[in-house]
Amino acid sequence: MAEALEQDKSTEAEADQRLMLQYAAGDPSAFESLYQKHKGGLYRYFVRQTGDQQLAEDLYQETWGRVIKAAASYETSAKFTTWLYRIAHNLLIDHVRAVKPVDLFSDAFSEELECDNQLPSDQFSPDSALEEDIKAKLLKRCIDLLPTVQKETFLLSMEAGFTAGAIAEIVEVTLEATKSRIRYANKALKECVMNKWQEVDNER
């Protein structure tokens, strides 16, 4: 099963690369195929990162504009999605540094924390659609509270489906730093959701 999934991903990546090379060679329909395939995930990435739909739209459009400009120099040394999200990541950094000179993307980790990669299980109460909805909203709020580097890594991993190795390439840090960010994000989210759920429970 795992091998079949990896093969599917590899085939998908090769298809993306072929489409990008076809577009670079002058086939506009190839770009349209890539755009339709990746527009949703890329737009969600910017919305979740910025919390501002207009800014997300601007960065989203600029990313595709840069893809168009760089088409002629595109090389297949990296997966298309890795290349695409690296452009998006760099645009996000440029924006953050422009509006706030402090580098919000620098690491503030002083030590490694080992923790499981699971979010809280449903241990608080019986199955309930209402409670699941509350927990989903709590999780979203907790994700928004994460430090920038952790939030981006978490979203690239859990929402965009990138591996730790691919994320390391996108954000241009070491694999160990990426894994550390994922561990910190999961630990912080677990604690945040549990604490906020306790607050909700206490108010009942």
Backbone torsions as a table, in degrees:
resi	resn	phi	psi	omega
1	MET	NA	-48.3	-179.7
2	ALA	-64.2	-39.4	-179.9
3	GLU	-65.2	-40.3	179.3
4	ALA	-63.8	-39.2	179.3
5	LEU	-65.1	-43.2	178.9
6	GLU	-63.3	-38.5	179.3
7	GLN	-65.2	-40.0	177.7
8	ASP	-61.8	-43.6	179.8
9	LYS	-63.4	-41.1	179.8
10	SER	-64.1	-42.7	178.4
11	THR	-63.5	-40.2	178.2
12	GLU	-63.1	-43.8	-179.5
13	ALA	-63.4	-40.6	178.9
14	GLU	-65.8	-37.7	178.6
15	ALA	-64.4	-42.0	177.6
16	ASP	-60.7	-43.9	-179.6
17	GLN	-63.2	-41.2	178.4
18	ARG	-62.9	-42.8	179.8
19	LEU	-62.1	-42.3	-179.1
20	MET	-66.1	-39.6	178.2
21	LEU	-67.1	-36.9	177.4
22	GLN	-65.4	-39.6	178.2
23	TYR	-65.4	-42.5	179.1
24	ALA	-61.6	-27.4	179.8
25	ALA	-86.3	-0.1	174.1
26	GLY	111.2	14.9	-179.6
27	ASP	-101.5	100.7	-177.2
28	PRO	-66.1	-26.2	180.0
29	SER	-67.4	-26.5	178.1
30	ALA	-67.1	-39.7	177.5
31	PHE	-65.8	-40.9	179.3
32	GLU	-59.5	-39.4	178.2
33	SER	-64.0	-44.5	178.2
34	LEU	-63.8	-42.6	-179.0
35	TYR	-61.9	-47.1	-179.0
36	GLN	-63.6	-35.0	-176.8
37	LYS	-73.0	-37.7	-170.3
38	HIS	-112.2	-2.5	-174.8
39	LYS	-62.8	-41.4	-176.5
40	GLY	-63.3	-50.0	-179.1
41	GLY	-63.4	-40.9	-178.9
42	LEU	-67.1	-42.5	179.6
43	TYR	-64.6	-42.8	177.9
44	ARG	-61.4	-37.1	178.4
45	TYR	-57.7	-47.6	-178.8
46	PHE	-69.5	-40.7	179.5
47	VAL	-61.3	-47.0	-178.1
48	ARG	-68.4	-32.6	-179.1
49	GLN	-75.3	-38.2	-173.8
50	THR	-99.3	-29.7	-175.7
51	GLY	70.7	14.6	-176.5
52	ASP	-134.1	111.3	-174.2
53	GLN	-65.1	-37.3	-180.0
54	GLN	-68.2	-43.3	177.2
55	LEU	-64.1	-41.2	178.8
56	ALA	-59.8	-42.5	179.1
57	GLU	-62.3	-43.0	-179.9
58	ASP	-63.2	-46.4	-179.2
59	LEU	-67.4	-36.3	178.8
60	TYR	-62.2	-48.1	179.5
61	GLN	-65.0	-39.1	179.8
62	GLU	-65.4	-36.6	178.3
63	THR	-61.4	-48.1	179.5
64	TRP	-66.0	-33.1	176.0
65	GLY	-62.2	-39.5	179.0
66	ARG	-71.3	-33.0	175.6
67	VAL	-61.3	-44.7	179.5
68	ILE	-61.9	-45.9	-178.4
69	LYS	-65.2	-33.2	-175.5
70	ALA	-92.5	1.9	-174.7
71	ALA	-55.7	-42.6	-176.5
72	ALA	-63.6	-27.1	-177.8
73	SER	-102.5	8.1	-178.5
74	TYR	-63.6	134.4	176.4
75	GLU	-123.5	151.4	-176.2
76	THR	-89.3	19.5	179.6
77	SER	-68.9	-23.2	176.4
78	ALA	-125.7	153.9	176.0
79	LYS	-60.1	149.0	179.7
80	PHE	-58.2	-43.0	-178.3
81	THR	-64.5	-38.1	176.9
82	THR	-62.2	-44.6	179.2
83	TRP	-63.5	-44.5	-179.5
84	LEU	-61.1	-48.3	-177.1
85	TYR	-74.8	-21.6	173.2
86	ARG	-68.5	-40.0	175.1
87	ILE	-60.6	-46.0	-179.8
88	ALA	-62.3	-44.5	179.9
89	HIS	-60.4	-45.0	-178.7
90	ASN	-66.0	-37.1	176.2
91	LEU	-63.6	-40.2	179.4
92	LEU	-63.8	-43.6	177.9
93	ILE	-62.1	-45.4	179.4
94	ASP	-57.8	-41.9	-180.0
95	HIS	-65.6	-47.4	-178.0
96	VAL	-60.7	-43.3	-178.3
97	ARG	-69.9	-27.5	179.2
98	ALA	-72.4	-38.9	-176.8
99	VAL	-89.5	-21.6	179.0
100	LYS	-147.7	106.9	-174.5
101	PRO	-56.7	-22.4	179.4
102	VAL	-66.8	135.1	-178.9
103	ASP	-78.9	96.1	-178.6
104	LEU	-72.8	-9.6	-176.8
105	PHE	-97.3	6.6	178.3
106	SER	-81.6	151.7	-179.0
107	ASP	-78.6	142.6	176.9
108	ALA	-121.0	27.9	-177.1
109	PHE	-88.6	127.1	179.5
110	SER	-100.8	-18.0	179.4
111	GLU	-158.3	162.6	178.7
112	GLU	-82.8	137.3	173.7
113	LEU	-116.4	128.6	177.2
114	GLU	-92.8	130.2	177.3
115	CYS	-155.8	163.5	178.8
116	ASP	-75.5	163.0	-176.6
117	ASN	-99.5	22.6	-177.4
118	GLN	-103.7	139.3	171.5
119	LEU	-79.5	164.2	-176.0
120	PRO	-53.9	135.3	176.6
121	SER	-82.3	170.5	-177.0
122	ASP	-80.3	76.6	-175.9
123	GLN	-108.1	1.6	-171.4
124	PHE	-89.4	-31.9	-173.9
125	SER	-163.6	172.0	177.4
126	PRO	-61.9	158.5	178.8
127	ASP	-55.2	132.0	179.9
128	SER	-155.5	129.5	179.6
129	ALA	-59.9	-37.9	-179.5
130	LEU	-65.1	-45.7	-179.2
131	GLU	-65.4	-38.3	177.9
132	GLU	-63.3	-37.2	178.7
133	ASP	-66.0	-41.4	178.2
134	ILE	-62.5	-44.8	-179.1
135	LYS	-63.8	-38.6	178.8
136	ALA	-62.5	-40.3	178.6
137	LYS	-68.8	-37.7	177.5
138	LEU	-63.8	-41.8	179.4
139	LEU	-62.3	-43.0	179.3
140	LYS	-61.0	-42.9	178.6
141	ARG	-63.9	-39.8	-179.5
142	CYS	-67.8	-37.2	176.4
143	ILE	-61.4	-41.8	179.4
144	ASP	-63.3	-24.8	-178.6
145	LEU	-85.0	-10.7	-178.8
146	LEU	-64.8	148.2	170.6
147	PRO	-56.5	151.9	-171.8
148	THR	-54.0	-47.1	-176.4
149	VAL	-65.5	-36.2	179.2
150	GLN	-71.0	-41.5	-178.9
151	LYS	-62.5	-45.6	-179.0
152	GLU	-62.5	-45.3	-179.6
153	THR	-62.6	-42.8	179.6
154	PHE	-62.0	-45.7	-178.2
155	LEU	-66.6	-40.1	178.2
156	LEU	-64.6	-34.6	-179.4
157	SER	-77.9	-55.3	-171.0
158	MET	-82.7	-35.2	-176.5
159	GLU	-96.0	-43.6	-178.4
160	ALA	-87.1	-17.1	175.2
161	GLY	80.8	19.0	179.2
162	PHE	-77.2	147.3	173.4
163	THR	-76.2	166.4	178.2
164	ALA	-60.3	-37.6	179.4
165	GLY	-64.1	-42.1	179.4
166	ALA	-67.6	-39.6	178.9
167	ILE	-63.1	-40.3	178.5
168	ALA	-58.8	-39.4	177.5
169	GLU	-67.5	-41.9	-177.1
170	ILE	-63.7	-49.2	-174.7
171	VAL	-92.8	-2.3	174.8
172	GLU	59.4	52.7	172.0
173	VAL	-130.3	174.4	-179.3
174	THR	-72.2	160.8	177.4
175	LEU	-61.7	-41.2	-179.9
176	GLU	-63.9	-38.8	177.9
177	ALA	-64.4	-39.1	178.4
178	THR	-64.4	-46.9	179.0
179	LYS	-61.5	-37.0	178.5
180	SER	-63.8	-42.5	179.0
181	ARG	-62.9	-40.2	179.0
182	ILE	-63.7	-43.3	179.4
183	ARG	-63.6	-44.6	179.6
184	TYR	-62.4	-43.1	-179.2
185	ALA	-62.8	-45.9	-179.7
186	ASN	-64.0	-40.6	179.3
187	LYS	-65.2	-45.3	-179.5
188	ALA	-63.1	-41.2	-179.5
189	LEU	-66.6	-41.4	179.6
190	LYS	-60.2	-47.0	-178.8
191	GLU	-67.1	-41.8	-178.0
192	CYS	-63.3	-47.8	-178.5
193	VAL	-64.4	-41.8	179.5
194	MET	-62.4	-43.1	-179.9
195	ASN	-66.1	-43.2	-178.9
196	LYS	-70.1	-34.0	177.0
197	TRP	-66.6	-37.2	177.7
198	GLN	-62.1	-39.5	177.7
199	GLU	-62.5	-43.4	178.4
200	VAL	-62.7	-43.7	-178.5
201	ASP	-63.2	-37.9	-178.8
202	ASN	-69.9	-24.7	-179.0
203	GLU	-81.0	-9.4	-178.0
204	ARG	-77.8	NA	NA
